Every structure is written in structure tokens, then in C-alpha cells.
Amino acid sequence: MEILPVLFLAIPLMACAGGDLNPPGRKGRAAMGRLQSDHAVAFKPTLSISPKAVTLAPGATQSFSALINYEPDGPRYPRQPVTWTVVEAGGGEITHTGLYTAPSTPGTFHVKAQREDHPGVADTATVTVVAKAAPAAPKH
């Protein structure tokens, strides 16, 4: 019979604590003494450029695209939040939409896309600009 008073004291103490048996920082509510959690995985932003490598003639153009991921419940942007740049000085030009124009001189250059919403996330593509081959002499 002495067990009953201790049991009756434990129930009001649990009610005063709000009934939440989860440790701090843990989402979910306790149900019948069992912990429940949503096991959320941390979002990892990504960015991928396509194509990854191209060979162009001087002055030729190439359209690049960037694929990004979104947070499950995050905002969806009307345009990709990406900034385009050519890494090397004199390595050509690129527009805000990813349209690259090769320089007039041959060489190897890099196009970089960087996320505006997560500036630490970027990807790079390689552009090789080759001189136009001289036309072959006609054979007689």
C-alpha cells in the first residue's frame, strides 16, 4: 500500500513538466513515455555546371547551365541564384544567363558559377579555345 502514494506523486510531477520527455534540442513530443523525433537531415546546398568541358574556336559561343538544389520547405527562385564569371583575365566573357563567348586567343580557361544564396558553393567548367585549323590545300 505504500507504493500508491509514490505513484500518485509521480503523475502530478510529470504534468507540471509539461509532459515533454524529449531532451533539449530534440523535436517531437513524448507519447506514453516513448521518444518520437522527425530525424531531419541537414540541408546541403549543391551546384553543378553543364557542360563540364568544351572545346571552342576563338570568338565562338557556348551556353552553360547551372543546376542547384533547394531546401525542402525553402524558397523557389524565379531565376537560378547563380553568378557567372570567367576565372582568368582575358579568358572570354560570360553573361548573367551563362552565355560564354570565347576570347580571340587560344588557351585553357575556366567558367565559374557561384550560388548567391550559399556563396561557399560553386562549380567550374573548363573551356579550351583552339586556333582554327588552316583549310586543307586542294589536291590535284
C-alpha positions in Angstrom: 0.0 0.0 0.0 2.9 2.4 0.4 3.6 2.2 -3.3 0.4 4.0 -4.2 1.3 7.4 -2.6 4.6 7.4 -4.5 2.9 6.6 -7.8 0.3 9.4 -7.3 3.1 11.9 -6.7 4.9 11.0 -9.9 1.9 11.7 -12.1 1.4 15.3 -11.0 5.2 16.0 -11.3 5.1 14.8 -15.0 2.1 17.1 -15.6 4.0 20.1 -14.2 6.9 19.4 -16.5 4.5 19.8 -19.5 4.7 16.1 -20.4 7.6 16.6 -22.8 10.2 13.9 -22.1 12.4 14.8 -25.0 15.9 16.1 -24.3 16.6 19.8 -25.1 17.2 20.4 -28.9 15.1 17.3 -29.8 11.9 17.8 -31.8 8.9 15.7 -31.3 6.6 15.0 -28.3 6.7 12.2 -25.8 3.8 9.7 -26.1 3.3 7.1 -23.4 7.0 7.6 -22.3 8.5 6.9 -25.8 10.5 9.5 -27.7 9.5 10.5 -31.1 11.6 12.5 -33.5 11.4 13.6 -37.1 15.0 12.6 -37.9 15.5 15.7 -40.1 18.7 15.6 -42.2 20.7 18.8 -42.5 20.3 20.6 -45.9 23.5 20.6 -48.0 23.4 23.0 -50.9 24.8 21.9 -54.3 25.6 23.4 -57.7 26.6 21.6 -60.9 27.6 23.2 -64.2 26.8 21.7 -67.5 28.7 21.0 -69.7 31.8 20.4 -67.6 34.3 20.8 -70.5 34.1 22.2 -74.0 36.4 23.0 -76.9 35.7 26.1 -78.9 37.1 28.2 -81.8 38.1 31.8 -81.0 35.0 34.0 -80.7 32.6 31.1 -80.6 29.8 31.0 -78.0 28.7 28.3 -75.6 25.6 28.3 -73.3 26.3 26.9 -69.8 23.6 25.9 -67.3 23.7 25.5 -63.5 21.6 23.0 -61.6 21.0 23.8 -57.9 19.1 22.0 -55.2 16.5 23.7 -52.9 15.7 23.2 -49.2 12.6 21.0 -48.9 10.5 23.9 -47.4 12.7 26.7 -48.7 12.0 29.4 -51.3 11.8 28.6 -55.0 13.5 31.3 -57.1 12.1 32.6 -60.4 15.7 32.5 -61.7 18.7 30.4 -60.6 20.5 32.4 -57.8 23.9 32.0 -59.6 26.6 34.4 -60.5 28.7 33.6 -63.6 32.4 34.6 -64.0 35.4 33.8 -66.2 38.2 33.0 -63.8 41.2 34.1 -66.0 41.6 37.7 -67.1 41.2 37.8 -70.9 39.6 34.4 -70.9 36.4 35.5 -72.6 33.1 36.8 -71.4 30.0 35.4 -69.8 26.6 36.9 -69.4 24.3 36.7 -66.3 22.4 33.9 -68.1 25.5 31.7 -68.7 26.2 32.5 -72.4 30.0 32.4 -72.8 32.0 34.0 -75.7 35.5 32.7 -76.2 38.4 35.1 -76.5 40.3 35.6 -79.8 43.4 33.9 -78.4 43.8 30.1 -77.9 44.2 28.8 -74.3 42.5 27.0 -71.5 40.1 29.0 -69.4 37.5 28.3 -66.6 33.9 29.4 -66.2 32.7 29.6 -62.6 29.2 29.5 -61.3 28.7 30.5 -57.7 25.4 30.3 -55.7 24.2 33.7 -54.5 22.2 32.2 -51.6 25.1 30.0 -50.4 28.3 31.8 -51.6 30.6 29.0 -50.5 29.1 26.7 -53.1 30.5 26.9 -56.6 31.4 24.7 -59.6 33.8 25.2 -62.5 33.8 24.2 -66.2 36.9 24.1 -68.4 36.9 25.8 -71.8 39.7 25.1 -74.3 40.0 27.6 -77.1 41.9 26.2 -80.1 43.0 28.1 -83.2 41.0 27.4 -86.3 42.8 24.9 -88.5 44.0 26.2 -91.8 41.9 24.9 -94.7 43.5 22.0 -96.4 45.0 22.7 -99.8 43.1 21.2 -102.7 44.6 18.1 -104.1 45.2 18.0 -107.9 
